[in-house]
Amino acid sequence: MSAQPVHDPRYDPEAILRALPEKWRPVFLAQYHEAWEAAREPGEYHRLPEVLNLWWLNSIAFSDPTYDQRAEEAARGAGEVVAFEEAIPDWEERLARARRT
């Protein structure tokens, strides 16, 4: 018996659309189409999976019923604040890698 590939919704535009609240769908579709077109160039192939993964993460955040309230608080500088280093354990490594490229 052979193993079947596991479907990964992070890279499935339809799964992302289903997970996104209605107001975010046009924004996702515009960025998806832009990344799709850009990915046709050999040096830009990475843009499509990056956009899909980012929007999958966005769909998780945006579907939280408290998202809008928390976003407004963040814009005002209120609410809970977490440092990047605490929220993203390998933040310094990512930052150093990004600076090298």
Residue pairs with C-beta under 8 A, 6 or more apart in sequence:
9 15
9 16
9 19
9 56
10 52
10 53
10 56
11 49
11 52
11 53
11 56
12 52
13 32
13 52
15 56
16 28
16 52
16 55
16 56
16 59
17 25
17 28
17 29
19 56
19 59
19 60
19 63
20 28
20 55
20 58
20 59
20 62
20 63
21 62
21 63
24 58
24 59
24 62
28 55
28 58
31 51
31 55
32 48
32 51
32 52
32 55
34 51
35 47
35 48
35 50
35 51
35 52
36 48
38 44
38 47
38 48
39 45
39 46
39 47
39 48
61 67
64 70
70 79
73 79
84 91
85 91
85 92
88 94
